[in-house]
Amino acid sequence: MAPINIVIIGASAVGNTAAHALLEDAQRLNAKITLINPSKTFFWNIAAPRIVAKPNAFRADEYLLPIEKSFAKYPATSFEFILGTATAIDTSSKTVSVTPADGEAKTLSFDHLLIASGATTPSTTGETTGFSIPFKPSGRDDLKELIEAAQKKTTSAKNIVIGGAGPIGVELAGELAEAVDQGVSITLVSATDRVLHTLKSSASSAAEDQLKKKNVKVLTSTRVIGVESSGDSWVVSLDSGEKLTTDLYIPTTGSIPNNAFIPESFLGPDGWVKVDKQLRVQPADGSSSLPIYAAGDITNNSMRLGMKAVEQARIAANNIKVDVLHSGERKSYHQGDSVMMVVPIGEAGGTGQVFGFVPFSFMVRMIKSKDFFVPKAPLWLAGKA
């Protein structure tokens, strides 16, 4: 009997976790899993603020890991990795169109499909400034080059403005403040009345105090309304009327779904894939019979955090198994409203919120600040997070 074809688009933590979970039962499922990704490396982007600010903090091979090596133990009859870009999904023929990095475009048939293409950011795409500061995978096989170019920019700048005071902006400001010379000016601009506005106010106060001790200038209730290049520098216009001239402007706000290949009927008004509690895609016509799932940052589940994404990956893989075997218990994803986030502000500590508790700075150092979880990257790639 011909094998069941399960196609996964995206080799992020979501795609990798789901692929490993399915491959564990590949023989029982009589399935072949095909994983499509535009880069051959898995990027540990959780550590991106430190990677960008401190080129010597980690070796490149600690945060850029070869994807195929993680799947080498599986037979070719059960697994295939395609280095390429998904360009379209055809629901009527149950096919995915792919443009490989090498060779001609081709079409893959699927019996079950998981969309795990994730999201990107304006700073990664460079849409504001024309250059990339990669806090997410780029959608191409060029991460090492992009990171090295970003590191050159951050280490040579004498004046840096960061737009956005969410976790990435605060982490980046803290890392840069430790990395640069004393004469370098760093300004963090927050559109809200406090940094880390999604966390408790005590976490925001702790973050602002720590940033100011590192000589980071924090502007709250101030929005960036324009950015223009001026020779070798940038002019950042604020809604207060003030204009900041800087060597480097880094936007850290915004999340953009990687949805160019996804049928419009799958997408909500903001471009995220609509899924039900079991993570099955919900097309606009109300049909829920398609054998297509989505998990992670690409979905309309609003809490886009690493552990939440991995949880979704396991649920989607479980439900695909149930579909194939016509037996077993289907699982549902419940996002909840409890916040668990730790935000390093340099290597000495930070702040955050673990459910209702704001951790002391030394706790954040023990949990995340010392290494940004980099030693855990191979486990996430191996689906063992």
FENRAUR-V121593 format. One record per helix or strand. SS is the DSSP state (@ for helix, = for strand). FROM is the first residue (numbers start at 0). TO is the last residue. If there is no record, write none. Layout:
BEGIN
ss = <SS SS>
from = <FROM FROM>
to = <TO TO>
END
This chain:
BEGIN
ss = <= @ @ = = @ @ = @ = = = = = @ @ = @ = @ = = = = = = @ = = = = = @ = @ = = = @ @>
from = <3 12 25 30 40 44 59 63 66 78 94 105 111 118 121 142 158 166 184 200 215 223 232 242 247 255 263 266 272 274 279 291 295 298 305 339 349 356 360 373>
to = <8 22 28 36 42 52 62 65 69 89 99 108 114 119 124 155 162 178 188 212 218 229 237 245 250 256 265 266 272 274 280 293 297 298 324 343 353 356 368 380>
END
